[in-house]
Structures are given as C-alpha cells and as structure tokens.
Amino acid sequence: MNKSPSLLSLFAALAALAVFGFFGAKYMLSSHSESTMDQLRVVWPAIATMPEPERAFLVELALTCNVVTRQPVRAEVVDCLRSVEMNAAATERLDRLLAQAPAPR
C-alpha cells in the first residue's frame, strides 16, 4: 500500500520552491535592470551621476519601450525612448536630456 506524502514534506517542498522562485526572480530583475542601464549608458555614459528624477524618468521610458530588445546603438536607444507615447512636457524633457547628452563618437 502506498503511503501519501506527509503534510510536513509537502510544506518543505513548497517552501523550497518559494525560496528558489524568490531568488530566481530577484536575479532576473537585477539582470534586466542592469541591461536597461547599460542601454541608457550608450547615450548618457554618466547616467549614474545624473539627478535621481532625471534618471528615473529615463529608466521609466526605457522600461516602457523595452529598450533591452534593441541594439546597444545610440540611434536605436533614442528611437526606442521617442516611441513612448508622452505628453508635450515629457517630450520636451526628453529633448532637453538628449541635448545634454555627450555627442556620439
């Protein structure tokens, strides 16, 4: 006669899956965040020193347009950011940040 798994063993298996899921999700989120920042560094090499509101604005645009799916080329990153539907004030803010970005080499 087969014995069914105990409640304790089921709980242990569920806890192990939760731990692996948590750390897996944390790793994937960290990897995606770093990839996004790498793409933005193509246009703004000093993005880490940028004021937090400006950096957050650019990251939000980059995540919205899914910049990590684009080639790490300035024109591709800019095209992606501009593809996000924005109001006039946000468009002007992006234009100002692009004007402040170092010239491409």
Sequence and secondary structure as in RCSB ss.txt:
>XXXX:A:sequence
MNKSPSLLSLFAALAALAVFGFFGAKYMLSSHSESTMDQLRVVWPAIATMPEPERAFLVELALTCNVVTRQPVRA
EVVDCLRSVEMNAAATERLDRLLAQAPAPR
>XXXX:A:secstr
      HHHHHHHHHHHHHHHHHHHHHHHHHHHHHHHHHHHHH TTGGGS HHHHHHHHHHHHHHTGGGS SSHH
HHHHHHHTS   HHHHHHHHHHHHHS    
